[in-house]
Amino acid sequence: MKRSRVTHRKSKSSSAVRRKRDLGNLKSLLETYRAPKGTLYRVATDLYESLNTPISLSCEILLRYGEIEQLVRKAVVPHDYNTAFRFADDYQAVSFLKKAPIKIEGVDPEAAAKKKFWQSEEECKETNRRIRSFARNPLNPGVNPDVARVITLAIEKIASVLGPAPDLREWLYACRFGPGAFNHTQVTGLTSLYDKLQVRPSVCNELVDVAALLVTSQPQWARSIADSEEYGFWPILRASDFDLVPGNRVTFVPKTAVVDRAIAIEPLMNIYAQLGIGALMRRKLNRFGIDLSDQTPNQRAALLGSKDGSLATIDLSSASDTVSKELVRLLLPDRWHFLLDLCRSKVGFLDEQWFKYEKFSSMGNGYTFELETLIFWSLATSVCTSLNVEADEVLTYGDDIVVPVAAYDLLKRVLTFCGFSFNELKSFRMGPFRESCGKDYFNGIDVRPFFQKELPNEIEDLFRLANGLRMLAHRRSDLSGCDCRLRNAWDSVLRAIPRPIREACRVPAHAGDSDGIKVNWDEAQVSPFVISNKDGWQGHFGLRYQAAPLEGLQPRNLLGITASLLYRLGDGGKLAIQLGDFLSNQDATRWAEVLEDFVSASPRQERGCTYRLRADAFYGVWTDLGPWM
């Protein structure tokens, strides 16, 4: 009996050693592996051939002969189809590579985005002239009376939502840091909370006095910037403590294979204040039934409109780049306009020069999304009021607009007058197709395609590609299984993944897209790391390949680390007393070591992350995707 127990213990011990060794080998392979060249095109070819329609096969021919520009510009029109399934096939074929950052000879996405950016500025300049003329004389015979009435109603509706003036105390408490970078004269690319509390805050000249008050309201932040106690326990900041910048910096990020998207990187204090304004506006909108944390109302409305044709979905081209200065001045109450205007960047930097904006706010401004939602909601509901149409069905989420079909024509005239351009290819009032907030429906059937938005180089890219195809196959089978026509493309991705990885890194359907390969429970049994809960209650463990913050942050100082901690947990009260007691008994080096892990765990954008393999991740109940059929 004793010998048996000893043997069992040795077996168990050797199994643990073997598992640890296998896990170490797997980590090394994950960190060093790179996808084979041409993987994406091989997957695309398998997808086009499996869909097997004239459109998909034409896509395969274009890809085979290197006509990539024609391929990514190829489009289909919903009105040309009478069945959802045929449309879904062709829609997927033309959409698969449309947003991938593929280098195409003779195509410069950034140059196209710049051209579009300057064109939007010219349009805003013309709109500003038109709105100034209207403001001086709303009865101008050159303005359609119906349009003038709608704008007058919109001014009243916005006033009813916002009230005459913002609550500045509420704004103070709502201000916050964003997750991205900020414009600074001396440093770039800083995104962590620690860095934002450490650096001399950048701010536009007009906002510097208010910025000093905002920082002073947070004593640990103020002490971190002043880096001394010479002004007393609560330092009073001056303009000289800030990094003054003229405005924001325009840059470009990938949008599609042929055109980038323009965004503006705001000064630190401007974005801090703008996000506070955005939070205030969200709360005001929420009281009127507009919940900007939830896209599902728009998605449900698109579903309904595709079934019965009662609702139209509207999309605007470059909406945030065509919100003109004079339109905001006209529509918003004076005190609200003053605050928004104070916190915005009035000039931008592009092509090595500063220029004055004709738009009011750009993408990257902390309140642009809420502002455009409010403007479009007010104009759409005012159109309905003017036409005696029920306005309860109006929904806005940024520039995703849903209105009753009866309001479509007049709203189009109003929006055009206000300087916005209808995206004719993505606006629908007739036929069986509607799209809004990332959902596309054809006669009530979900036909949203899978867009491959990255070149698969790292292993996590391949995980996302495989999972995108598998989840698409699941949706295409009405969530009861997986469309077998997509099996070849899915298998093609798996063949690009080394066997030890594709067998070990298996996760359930509800896992993250980069956690591993999403499979059914029976498919996961090849992985030695997928086990049922050891304690007997429901749930399963497996591997998880997850994003983690990059290490090696900039040199730290004690006040900066303390400021970061207090900002995230709250300053004052019992916490501050406990920290004070701790500091009185510990040296600065020890305090920095204690906080190292905490500060390193600050949220970062995914592009600033590395990936790490986590063993024994708990997934709960294992969710399946059903059989290939």
NUDRENFI-94586 format. One record per residue (C-alpha): residue number from 1; y, x, z. Coordinates in nm, 2 decimals. Example, Ala and Ser with C-alpha at 12.3 -4.5 7.8 and 13.67 -1.06 7.14 Angstrom:
% NUDRENFI-94586
NODE_resi_north_east_up
NODE_1_-0.45_1.23_0.78
NODE_2_-0.11_1.37_0.71
This chain:
% NUDRENFI-94586
NODE_resi_north_east_up
NODE_1_0.00_0.00_0.00
NODE_2_0.24_0.28_0.09
NODE_3_0.16_0.46_-0.23
NODE_4_0.23_0.14_-0.43
NODE_5_0.57_0.10_-0.26
NODE_6_0.66_0.46_-0.32
NODE_7_0.56_0.42_-0.69
NODE_8_0.77_0.10_-0.71
NODE_9_1.07_0.28_-0.56
NODE_10_1.03_0.57_-0.80
NODE_11_1.00_0.33_-1.10
NODE_12_1.31_0.14_-0.99
NODE_13_1.50_0.47_-0.94
NODE_14_1.40_0.61_-1.27
NODE_15_1.50_0.28_-1.44
NODE_16_1.85_0.30_-1.28
NODE_17_1.88_0.66_-1.40
NODE_18_1.78_0.57_-1.75
NODE_19_2.02_0.28_-1.75
NODE_20_2.30_0.50_-1.64
NODE_21_2.22_0.76_-1.90
NODE_22_2.20_0.50_-2.18
NODE_23_2.54_0.36_-2.06
NODE_24_2.69_0.70_-2.08
NODE_25_2.56_0.76_-2.43
NODE_26_2.69_0.42_-2.53
NODE_27_3.04_0.50_-2.40
NODE_28_3.05_0.82_-2.59
NODE_29_2.94_0.65_-2.91
NODE_30_3.20_0.37_-2.87
NODE_31_3.48_0.62_-2.81
NODE_32_3.40_0.84_-3.11
NODE_33_3.28_0.60_-3.37
NODE_34_3.49_0.52_-3.68
NODE_35_3.41_0.25_-3.93
NODE_36_3.28_0.37_-4.27
NODE_37_3.54_0.38_-4.55
NODE_38_3.54_0.06_-4.76
NODE_39_3.39_-0.16_-4.49
NODE_40_3.65_-0.43_-4.53
NODE_41_3.61_-0.45_-4.91
NODE_42_3.23_-0.47_-4.88
NODE_43_3.26_-0.76_-4.63
NODE_44_3.51_-0.93_-4.86
NODE_45_3.28_-0.90_-5.15
NODE_46_2.99_-1.05_-4.96
NODE_47_3.22_-1.33_-4.85
NODE_48_3.34_-1.41_-5.20
NODE_49_2.99_-1.41_-5.35
NODE_50_2.85_-1.63_-5.07
NODE_51_3.12_-1.89_-5.11
NODE_52_3.02_-1.90_-5.48
NODE_53_3.31_-2.11_-5.62
NODE_54_3.51_-2.03_-5.93
NODE_55_3.81_-1.93_-5.71
NODE_56_3.61_-1.71_-5.48
NODE_57_3.43_-1.54_-5.76
NODE_58_3.76_-1.47_-5.93
NODE_59_3.87_-1.31_-5.60
NODE_60_3.56_-1.09_-5.62
NODE_61_3.65_-0.98_-5.97
NODE_62_4.01_-0.90_-5.88
NODE_63_3.88_-0.69_-5.58
NODE_64_3.62_-0.52_-5.79
NODE_65_3.87_-0.41_-6.05
NODE_66_4.14_-0.31_-5.79
NODE_67_4.38_-0.59_-5.87
NODE_68_4.47_-0.62_-5.50
NODE_69_4.83_-0.74_-5.55
NODE_70_4.71_-1.04_-5.76
NODE_71_4.44_-1.10_-5.50
NODE_72_4.67_-1.12_-5.20
NODE_73_4.92_-1.33_-5.39
NODE_74_4.66_-1.58_-5.51
NODE_75_4.70_-1.93_-5.36
NODE_76_4.55_-2.28_-5.38
NODE_77_4.73_-2.61_-5.37
NODE_78_4.57_-2.88_-5.14
NODE_79_4.68_-3.16_-5.38
NODE_80_4.45_-3.02_-5.65
NODE_81_4.14_-3.11_-5.44
NODE_82_3.97_-3.43_-5.35
NODE_83_3.72_-3.29_-5.10
NODE_84_3.78_-3.10_-4.78
NODE_85_3.48_-2.87_-4.81
NODE_86_3.56_-2.75_-5.17
NODE_87_3.92_-2.69_-5.06
NODE_88_3.81_-2.51_-4.74
NODE_89_3.60_-2.27_-4.95
NODE_90_3.88_-2.18_-5.19
NODE_91_4.14_-2.17_-4.91
NODE_92_3.92_-1.92_-4.72
NODE_93_3.87_-1.70_-5.03
NODE_94_4.24_-1.66_-5.11
NODE_95_4.34_-1.62_-4.74
NODE_96_4.09_-1.36_-4.61
NODE_97_4.28_-1.05_-4.71
NODE_98_4.63_-1.21_-4.74
NODE_99_4.75_-1.07_-4.40
NODE_100_4.56_-0.74_-4.40
NODE_101_4.79_-0.44_-4.40
NODE_102_4.64_-0.30_-4.72
NODE_103_4.84_-0.03_-4.91
NODE_104_4.90_-0.16_-5.26
NODE_105_5.04_0.07_-5.53
NODE_106_5.38_-0.04_-5.63
NODE_107_5.43_-0.28_-5.34
NODE_108_5.66_-0.19_-5.05
NODE_109_5.63_-0.46_-4.77
NODE_110_5.92_-0.31_-4.57
NODE_111_6.15_-0.31_-4.87
NODE_112_6.06_-0.67_-4.94
NODE_113_6.14_-0.76_-4.58
NODE_114_6.47_-0.58_-4.59
NODE_115_6.57_-0.77_-4.91
NODE_116_6.47_-1.10_-4.74
NODE_117_6.67_-1.00_-4.42
NODE_118_6.99_-0.93_-4.61
NODE_119_6.94_-1.24_-4.82
NODE_120_6.92_-1.44_-4.49
NODE_121_7.24_-1.28_-4.37
NODE_122_7.42_-1.39_-4.69
NODE_123_7.29_-1.74_-4.65
NODE_124_7.41_-1.75_-4.29
NODE_125_7.75_-1.63_-4.41
NODE_126_7.77_-1.92_-4.65
NODE_127_7.65_-2.16_-4.39
NODE_128_7.92_-2.04_-4.15
NODE_129_8.19_-2.12_-4.40
NODE_130_8.04_-2.46_-4.46
NODE_131_8.00_-2.55_-4.09
NODE_132_8.36_-2.43_-4.01
NODE_133_8.49_-2.66_-4.28
NODE_134_8.28_-2.95_-4.14
NODE_135_8.40_-2.88_-3.79
NODE_136_8.76_-2.90_-3.90
NODE_137_8.71_-3.23_-4.08
NODE_138_8.37_-3.41_-4.03
NODE_139_8.50_-3.68_-4.27
NODE_140_8.53_-3.43_-4.56
NODE_141_8.43_-3.62_-4.87
NODE_142_8.22_-3.32_-4.98
NODE_143_7.98_-3.39_-4.69
NODE_144_7.72_-3.67_-4.72
NODE_145_7.81_-3.94_-4.46
NODE_146_7.45_-3.97_-4.36
NODE_147_7.43_-3.60_-4.29
NODE_148_7.76_-3.60_-4.10
NODE_149_7.63_-3.89_-3.88
NODE_150_7.30_-3.71_-3.80
NODE_151_7.49_-3.39_-3.70
NODE_152_7.72_-3.60_-3.47
NODE_153_7.42_-3.76_-3.31
NODE_154_7.25_-3.42_-3.27
NODE_155_7.55_-3.28_-3.08
NODE_156_7.51_-3.58_-2.83
NODE_157_7.14_-3.53_-2.80
NODE_158_7.17_-3.16_-2.72
NODE_159_7.44_-3.23_-2.46
NODE_160_7.20_-3.49_-2.30
NODE_161_6.92_-3.23_-2.28
NODE_162_7.12_-2.93_-2.16
NODE_163_7.40_-3.09_-1.96
NODE_164_7.76_-2.97_-1.97
NODE_165_7.69_-2.62_-1.82
NODE_166_7.40_-2.40_-1.71
NODE_167_7.32_-2.35_-1.35
NODE_168_7.40_-1.98_-1.30
NODE_169_7.20_-1.95_-0.98
NODE_170_6.89_-2.09_-1.16
NODE_171_6.96_-1.85_-1.45
NODE_172_6.98_-1.55_-1.21
NODE_173_6.63_-1.63_-1.07
NODE_174_6.49_-1.70_-1.42
NODE_175_6.59_-1.36_-1.57
NODE_176_6.29_-1.13_-1.62
NODE_177_6.16_-0.84_-1.82
NODE_178_5.97_-0.89_-2.15
NODE_179_5.65_-0.71_-2.25
NODE_180_5.79_-0.51_-2.54
NODE_181_6.02_-0.21_-2.60
NODE_182_6.40_-0.21_-2.57
NODE_183_6.69_-0.05_-2.75
NODE_184_6.82_0.26_-2.58
NODE_185_7.03_0.56_-2.71
NODE_186_6.81_0.83_-2.56
NODE_187_6.45_0.70_-2.53
NODE_188_6.22_0.48_-2.74
NODE_189_5.89_0.31_-2.71
NODE_190_5.90_0.24_-2.33
NODE_191_5.73_-0.08_-2.25
NODE_192_5.59_-0.06_-1.89
NODE_193_5.76_-0.22_-1.60
NODE_194_5.78_0.11_-1.42
NODE_195_5.98_0.27_-1.71
NODE_196_6.21_-0.03_-1.73
NODE_197_6.30_0.00_-1.36
NODE_198_6.34_0.38_-1.39
NODE_199_6.56_0.43_-1.69
NODE_200_6.94_0.38_-1.70
NODE_201_6.95_0.02_-1.83
NODE_202_7.08_-0.03_-2.18
NODE_203_7.33_-0.31_-2.24
NODE_204_7.58_-0.43_-2.49
NODE_205_7.95_-0.37_-2.40
NODE_206_8.03_-0.74_-2.35
NODE_207_7.75_-0.79_-2.10
NODE_208_7.79_-0.48_-1.89
NODE_209_7.98_-0.64_-1.60
NODE_210_7.73_-0.93_-1.57
NODE_211_7.45_-0.68_-1.61
NODE_212_7.57_-0.49_-1.30
NODE_213_7.56_-0.81_-1.10
NODE_214_7.21_-0.89_-1.22
NODE_215_7.08_-0.55_-1.12
NODE_216_7.26_-0.55_-0.79
NODE_217_7.09_-0.88_-0.71
NODE_218_6.76_-0.68_-0.69
NODE_219_6.83_-0.41_-0.42
NODE_220_6.52_-0.19_-0.50
NODE_221_6.61_-0.19_-0.87
NODE_222_6.97_-0.10_-0.79
NODE_223_6.86_0.19_-0.56
NODE_224_6.62_0.31_-0.82
NODE_225_6.90_0.33_-1.08
NODE_226_7.15_0.48_-0.84
NODE_227_6.89_0.72_-0.71
NODE_228_7.08_0.76_-0.39
NODE_229_7.21_0.57_-0.08
NODE_230_7.56_0.70_-0.10
NODE_231_7.70_0.34_-0.15
NODE_232_7.51_0.21_0.15
NODE_233_7.19_0.02_0.19
NODE_234_7.27_-0.20_-0.11
NODE_235_7.42_0.01_-0.40
NODE_236_7.69_-0.14_-0.60
NODE_237_7.65_-0.05_-0.97
NODE_238_7.92_0.04_-1.21
NODE_239_7.95_0.04_-1.59
NODE_240_7.89_0.42_-1.58
NODE_241_7.53_0.35_-1.44
NODE_242_7.44_0.18_-1.77
NODE_243_7.36_0.30_-2.12
NODE_244_7.61_0.13_-2.34
NODE_245_7.48_0.04_-2.69
NODE_246_7.66_-0.16_-2.96
NODE_247_7.37_-0.40_-3.03
NODE_248_7.01_-0.43_-3.12
NODE_249_6.79_-0.23_-3.36
NODE_250_6.62_-0.40_-3.65
NODE_251_6.27_-0.29_-3.73
NODE_252_5.97_-0.43_-3.92
NODE_253_5.62_-0.53_-3.83
NODE_254_5.33_-0.63_-4.06
NODE_255_5.32_-1.00_-4.17
NODE_256_5.13_-1.00_-4.50
NODE_257_5.01_-0.74_-4.74
NODE_258_5.32_-0.78_-4.95
NODE_259_5.60_-0.84_-4.70
NODE_260_5.67_-0.73_-4.35
NODE_261_5.85_-0.93_-4.08
NODE_262_6.19_-0.83_-3.95
NODE_263_6.24_-0.82_-3.57
NODE_264_6.52_-0.69_-3.35
NODE_265_6.47_-0.47_-3.05
NODE_266_6.73_-0.58_-2.79
NODE_267_6.90_-0.37_-2.52
NODE_268_6.71_-0.39_-2.19
NODE_269_6.97_-0.60_-2.00
NODE_270_7.03_-0.83_-2.29
NODE_271_6.67_-0.92_-2.33
NODE_272_6.64_-0.95_-1.95
NODE_273_6.93_-1.21_-1.95
NODE_274_6.81_-1.38_-2.27
NODE_275_6.47_-1.45_-2.13
NODE_276_6.63_-1.61_-1.83
NODE_277_6.83_-1.84_-2.06
NODE_278_6.51_-1.92_-2.25
NODE_279_6.34_-2.02_-1.93
NODE_280_6.63_-2.25_-1.84
NODE_281_6.62_-2.42_-2.18
NODE_282_6.24_-2.46_-2.16
NODE_283_6.28_-2.65_-1.83
NODE_284_6.55_-2.87_-1.98
NODE_285_6.33_-2.94_-2.29
NODE_286_6.03_-3.01_-2.07
NODE_287_6.21_-3.30_-1.90
NODE_288_6.24_-3.46_-2.24
NODE_289_5.87_-3.43_-2.31
NODE_290_5.89_-3.10_-2.51
NODE_291_5.64_-2.87_-2.36
NODE_292_5.67_-2.52_-2.52
NODE_293_5.36_-2.39_-2.34
NODE_294_5.14_-2.63_-2.53
NODE_295_5.09_-2.64_-2.91
NODE_296_4.82_-2.91_-2.91
NODE_297_5.06_-3.21_-2.96
NODE_298_5.17_-3.06_-3.29
NODE_299_4.81_-2.99_-3.38
NODE_300_4.70_-3.34_-3.30
NODE_301_4.99_-3.48_-3.50
NODE_302_4.88_-3.27_-3.80
NODE_303_4.53_-3.41_-3.76
NODE_304_4.66_-3.77_-3.75
NODE_305_4.89_-3.71_-4.05
NODE_306_4.61_-3.58_-4.26
NODE_307_4.41_-3.89_-4.18
NODE_308_4.65_-4.17_-4.23
NODE_309_4.95_-4.01_-4.40
NODE_310_5.20_-4.14_-4.13
NODE_311_5.34_-3.81_-4.03
NODE_312_5.48_-3.52_-4.23
NODE_313_5.46_-3.15_-4.13
NODE_314_5.76_-2.93_-4.21
NODE_315_5.78_-2.55_-4.22
NODE_316_6.10_-2.35_-4.28
NODE_317_6.14_-2.01_-4.45
NODE_318_6.29_-1.74_-4.22
NODE_319_6.39_-2.01_-3.97
NODE_320_6.50_-1.77_-3.69
NODE_321_6.69_-1.55_-3.94
NODE_322_6.90_-1.85_-4.06
NODE_323_7.03_-2.00_-3.74
NODE_324_7.39_-1.93_-3.81
NODE_325_7.67_-1.86_-3.56
NODE_326_7.88_-2.15_-3.64
NODE_327_7.59_-2.40_-3.63
NODE_328_7.52_-2.30_-3.27
NODE_329_7.89_-2.32_-3.18
NODE_330_7.90_-2.67_-3.33
NODE_331_7.59_-2.81_-3.17
NODE_332_7.59_-2.67_-2.82
NODE_333_7.82_-2.76_-2.52
NODE_334_8.09_-2.50_-2.48
NODE_335_7.97_-2.34_-2.16
NODE_336_7.62_-2.31_-2.28
NODE_337_7.75_-2.15_-2.60
NODE_338_7.95_-1.91_-2.40
NODE_339_7.65_-1.79_-2.20
NODE_340_7.42_-1.76_-2.50
NODE_341_7.70_-1.58_-2.70
NODE_342_7.76_-1.34_-2.41
NODE_343_7.40_-1.23_-2.39
NODE_344_7.32_-1.19_-2.76
NODE_345_7.36_-0.88_-2.97
NODE_346_7.65_-0.94_-3.21
NODE_347_7.58_-0.63_-3.42
NODE_348_7.25_-0.47_-3.54
NODE_349_7.14_-0.13_-3.66
NODE_350_6.96_-0.10_-3.99
NODE_351_6.95_0.17_-4.26
NODE_352_7.14_0.42_-4.05
NODE_353_7.44_0.19_-4.01
NODE_354_7.57_-0.08_-3.78
NODE_355_7.65_-0.43_-3.92
NODE_356_7.79_-0.75_-3.78
NODE_357_7.55_-1.04_-3.76
NODE_358_7.61_-1.37_-3.95
NODE_359_7.31_-1.52_-3.77
NODE_360_7.34_-1.62_-3.41
NODE_361_7.01_-1.47_-3.28
NODE_362_6.72_-1.30_-3.44
NODE_363_6.35_-1.28_-3.38
NODE_364_6.33_-1.06_-3.08
NODE_365_6.60_-1.23_-2.89
NODE_366_6.47_-1.38_-2.57
NODE_367_6.59_-1.74_-2.63
NODE_368_6.56_-1.77_-3.01
NODE_369_6.24_-1.97_-2.99
NODE_370_6.38_-2.22_-2.74
NODE_371_6.71_-2.25_-2.93
NODE_372_6.56_-2.32_-3.26
NODE_373_6.32_-2.57_-3.10
NODE_374_6.61_-2.75_-2.95
NODE_375_6.81_-2.75_-3.27
NODE_376_6.53_-2.88_-3.49
NODE_377_6.43_-3.15_-3.23
NODE_378_6.79_-3.27_-3.21
NODE_379_6.83_-3.29_-3.58
NODE_380_6.49_-3.46_-3.64
NODE_381_6.53_-3.72_-3.37
NODE_382_6.89_-3.79_-3.49
NODE_383_6.76_-3.85_-3.84
NODE_384_6.51_-4.11_-3.69
NODE_385_6.79_-4.27_-3.49
NODE_386_7.01_-4.29_-3.79
NODE_387_6.73_-4.45_-4.00
NODE_388_6.61_-4.68_-3.71
NODE_389_6.27_-4.50_-3.72
NODE_390_6.06_-4.45_-3.41
NODE_391_6.16_-4.10_-3.28
NODE_392_5.87_-4.07_-3.03
NODE_393_5.65_-3.91_-3.29
NODE_394_5.90_-3.62_-3.36
NODE_395_5.75_-3.29_-3.24
NODE_396_5.90_-2.94_-3.27
NODE_397_5.75_-2.61_-3.17
NODE_398_5.98_-2.34_-3.30
NODE_399_6.01_-2.41_-3.67
NODE_400_5.69_-2.61_-3.68
NODE_401_5.82_-2.97_-3.72
NODE_402_5.64_-3.30_-3.73
NODE_403_5.83_-3.62_-3.82
NODE_404_5.75_-3.97_-3.95
NODE_405_5.72_-3.96_-4.33
NODE_406_6.02_-4.20_-4.35
NODE_407_6.24_-3.93_-4.20
NODE_408_6.14_-3.65_-4.43
NODE_409_6.39_-3.68_-4.72
NODE_410_6.70_-3.72_-4.50
NODE_411_6.59_-3.44_-4.26
NODE_412_6.55_-3.22_-4.56
NODE_413_6.91_-3.28_-4.67
NODE_414_7.03_-3.23_-4.31
NODE_415_6.84_-2.90_-4.27
NODE_416_6.96_-2.77_-4.60
NODE_417_7.32_-2.85_-4.51
NODE_418_7.27_-2.66_-4.18
NODE_419_7.15_-2.36_-4.38
NODE_420_6.77_-2.38_-4.35
NODE_421_6.53_-2.34_-4.64
NODE_422_6.23_-2.57_-4.67
NODE_423_5.91_-2.38_-4.73
NODE_424_5.78_-2.61_-5.01
NODE_425_5.43_-2.45_-5.01
NODE_426_5.38_-2.53_-4.64
NODE_427_5.57_-2.86_-4.60
NODE_428_5.36_-3.17_-4.65
NODE_429_5.45_-3.54_-4.66
NODE_430_5.20_-3.67_-4.91
NODE_431_4.83_-3.62_-4.98
NODE_432_4.54_-3.54_-4.74
NODE_433_4.66_-3.20_-4.61
NODE_434_4.88_-3.12_-4.30
NODE_435_4.93_-2.79_-4.11
NODE_436_5.11_-2.72_-3.78
NODE_437_5.09_-2.46_-3.51
NODE_438_4.79_-2.27_-3.65
NODE_439_4.58_-2.58_-3.74
NODE_440_4.51_-2.70_-4.09
NODE_441_4.35_-3.04_-4.16
NODE_442_4.23_-3.20_-4.48
NODE_443_4.15_-3.57_-4.43
NODE_444_4.09_-3.50_-4.06
NODE_445_3.86_-3.20_-4.12
NODE_446_3.96_-2.86_-3.98
NODE_447_3.99_-2.62_-4.28
NODE_448_4.18_-2.34_-4.11
NODE_449_4.07_-2.01_-4.27
NODE_450_4.01_-1.68_-4.10
NODE_451_4.28_-1.43_-4.18
NODE_452_4.17_-1.06_-4.14
NODE_453_4.49_-0.91_-4.00
NODE_454_4.39_-0.54_-3.95
NODE_455_4.20_-0.26_-4.13
NODE_456_3.87_-0.22_-3.93
NODE_457_3.87_0.14_-3.82
NODE_458_3.78_0.14_-3.45
NODE_459_3.47_-0.03_-3.30
NODE_460_3.69_-0.31_-3.15
NODE_461_3.82_-0.39_-3.49
NODE_462_3.47_-0.45_-3.61
NODE_463_3.39_-0.67_-3.31
NODE_464_3.69_-0.88_-3.40
NODE_465_3.60_-0.90_-3.76
NODE_466_3.24_-1.00_-3.69
NODE_467_3.35_-1.26_-3.43
NODE_468_3.61_-1.40_-3.66
NODE_469_3.35_-1.47_-3.92
NODE_470_3.10_-1.61_-3.68
NODE_471_3.35_-1.85_-3.52
NODE_472_3.46_-1.96_-3.87
NODE_473_3.10_-2.03_-3.95
NODE_474_3.07_-2.23_-3.63
NODE_475_3.38_-2.44_-3.71
NODE_476_3.26_-2.49_-4.07
NODE_477_2.94_-2.65_-3.93
NODE_478_3.14_-2.89_-3.70
NODE_479_3.05_-2.68_-3.39
NODE_480_2.68_-2.78_-3.42
NODE_481_2.56_-2.45_-3.57
NODE_482_2.68_-2.18_-3.81
NODE_483_2.74_-2.21_-4.19
NODE_484_2.47_-1.99_-4.34
NODE_485_2.68_-1.90_-4.64
NODE_486_2.89_-1.68_-4.41
NODE_487_2.58_-1.50_-4.28
NODE_488_2.59_-1.22_-4.54
NODE_489_2.95_-1.13_-4.46
NODE_490_2.87_-1.13_-4.09
NODE_491_2.56_-0.91_-4.14
NODE_492_2.77_-0.68_-4.35
NODE_493_3.00_-0.62_-4.05
NODE_494_2.70_-0.56_-3.83
NODE_495_2.55_-0.31_-4.06
NODE_496_2.87_-0.10_-4.02
NODE_497_2.82_-0.09_-3.64
NODE_498_2.57_0.17_-3.52
NODE_499_2.24_0.01_-3.40
NODE_500_2.27_0.11_-3.03
NODE_501_2.61_-0.06_-3.01
NODE_502_2.52_-0.37_-3.20
NODE_503_2.21_-0.42_-2.99
NODE_504_2.37_-0.34_-2.65
NODE_505_2.72_-0.50_-2.68
NODE_506_2.62_-0.87_-2.70
NODE_507_2.84_-1.14_-2.55
NODE_508_2.86_-1.52_-2.53
NODE_509_3.08_-1.74_-2.75
NODE_510_3.35_-1.78_-2.49
NODE_511_3.40_-1.40_-2.45
NODE_512_3.70_-1.22_-2.58
NODE_513_3.70_-1.13_-2.95
NODE_514_3.69_-0.76_-2.88
NODE_515_3.45_-0.77_-2.58
NODE_516_3.14_-0.73_-2.80
NODE_517_2.94_-0.92_-3.07
NODE_518_2.93_-1.30_-3.00
NODE_519_2.57_-1.42_-3.03
NODE_520_2.34_-1.69_-2.89
NODE_521_2.14_-1.63_-2.57
NODE_522_1.81_-1.56_-2.76
NODE_523_1.99_-1.30_-2.98
NODE_524_2.13_-1.13_-2.67
NODE_525_1.78_-1.05_-2.54
NODE_526_1.77_-0.72_-2.74
NODE_527_2.03_-0.59_-2.51
NODE_528_1.90_-0.42_-2.19
NODE_529_2.25_-0.48_-2.03
NODE_530_2.24_-0.86_-2.06
NODE_531_2.08_-1.01_-1.75
NODE_532_2.07_-1.33_-1.56
NODE_533_2.25_-1.34_-1.22
NODE_534_2.06_-1.13_-0.98
NODE_535_2.13_-1.37_-0.69
NODE_536_1.96_-1.66_-0.86
NODE_537_2.26_-1.89_-0.92
NODE_538_2.38_-1.99_-1.26
NODE_539_2.55_-1.72_-1.48
NODE_540_2.49_-1.40_-1.67
NODE_541_2.61_-1.05_-1.68
NODE_542_2.66_-0.82_-1.98
NODE_543_2.88_-0.55_-2.12
NODE_544_3.25_-0.59_-2.19
NODE_545_3.46_-0.36_-2.41
NODE_546_3.80_-0.44_-2.29
NODE_547_4.16_-0.32_-2.33
NODE_548_4.30_-0.10_-2.05
NODE_549_4.65_0.05_-2.00
NODE_550_4.71_0.40_-2.13
NODE_551_4.71_0.67_-1.87
NODE_552_4.95_0.96_-1.85
NODE_553_5.28_0.78_-1.79
NODE_554_5.60_0.97_-1.75
NODE_555_5.67_1.17_-1.43
NODE_556_5.73_0.93_-1.14
NODE_557_5.97_0.93_-0.85
NODE_558_5.92_0.75_-0.52
NODE_559_6.21_0.50_-0.56
NODE_560_6.09_0.40_-0.91
NODE_561_5.74_0.33_-0.80
NODE_562_5.86_0.14_-0.50
NODE_563_6.10_-0.06_-0.72
NODE_564_5.81_-0.15_-0.95
NODE_565_5.59_-0.27_-0.67
NODE_566_5.86_-0.47_-0.50
NODE_567_5.98_-0.63_-0.82
NODE_568_5.63_-0.75_-0.90
NODE_569_5.54_-0.87_-0.55
NODE_570_5.88_-0.99_-0.42
NODE_571_6.15_-0.80_-0.23
NODE_572_6.22_-0.85_0.14
NODE_573_6.05_-1.04_0.43
NODE_574_5.72_-0.94_0.58
NODE_575_5.62_-0.73_0.27
NODE_576_5.93_-0.51_0.29
NODE_577_5.87_-0.45_0.66
NODE_578_5.51_-0.35_0.61
NODE_579_5.61_-0.11_0.33
NODE_580_5.89_0.03_0.55
NODE_581_5.64_0.09_0.83
NODE_582_5.40_0.26_0.58
NODE_583_5.67_0.49_0.44
NODE_584_5.78_0.60_0.78
NODE_585_5.43_0.74_0.85
NODE_586_5.34_0.88_0.51
NODE_587_5.50_1.14_0.29
NODE_588_5.62_1.06_-0.06
NODE_589_5.32_1.23_-0.23
NODE_590_5.07_1.02_-0.05
NODE_591_5.28_0.70_-0.12
NODE_592_5.28_0.79_-0.50
NODE_593_4.90_0.84_-0.49
NODE_594_4.85_0.50_-0.32
NODE_595_5.06_0.32_-0.59
NODE_596_4.92_0.52_-0.89
NODE_597_4.66_0.26_-0.98
NODE_598_4.89_-0.03_-0.92
NODE_599_5.16_0.10_-1.15
NODE_600_4.91_0.21_-1.41
NODE_601_4.78_-0.14_-1.42
NODE_602_5.12_-0.28_-1.54
NODE_603_5.08_-0.52_-1.84
NODE_604_5.12_-0.36_-2.18
NODE_605_5.11_-0.47_-2.53
NODE_606_4.76_-0.43_-2.68
NODE_607_4.88_-0.16_-2.92
NODE_608_4.96_0.05_-2.61
NODE_609_4.61_0.01_-2.47
NODE_610_4.29_0.20_-2.49
NODE_611_3.94_0.04_-2.47
NODE_612_3.69_0.10_-2.20
NODE_613_3.33_-0.02_-2.16
NODE_614_3.27_-0.23_-1.84
NODE_615_2.91_-0.27_-1.72
NODE_616_2.79_-0.58_-1.53
NODE_617_3.08_-0.80_-1.65
NODE_618_3.01_-1.16_-1.53
NODE_619_3.04_-1.42_-1.81
NODE_620_2.92_-1.73_-1.62
NODE_621_2.71_-1.98_-1.83
NODE_622_2.61_-1.82_-2.16
NODE_623_2.76_-2.03_-2.44
NODE_624_2.58_-2.05_-2.77
NODE_625_2.70_-2.10_-3.13
NODE_626_2.39_-2.27_-3.26
NODE_627_2.15_-2.17_-3.54
NODE_628_2.25_-2.05_-3.89
NODE_629_2.20_-2.35_-4.12
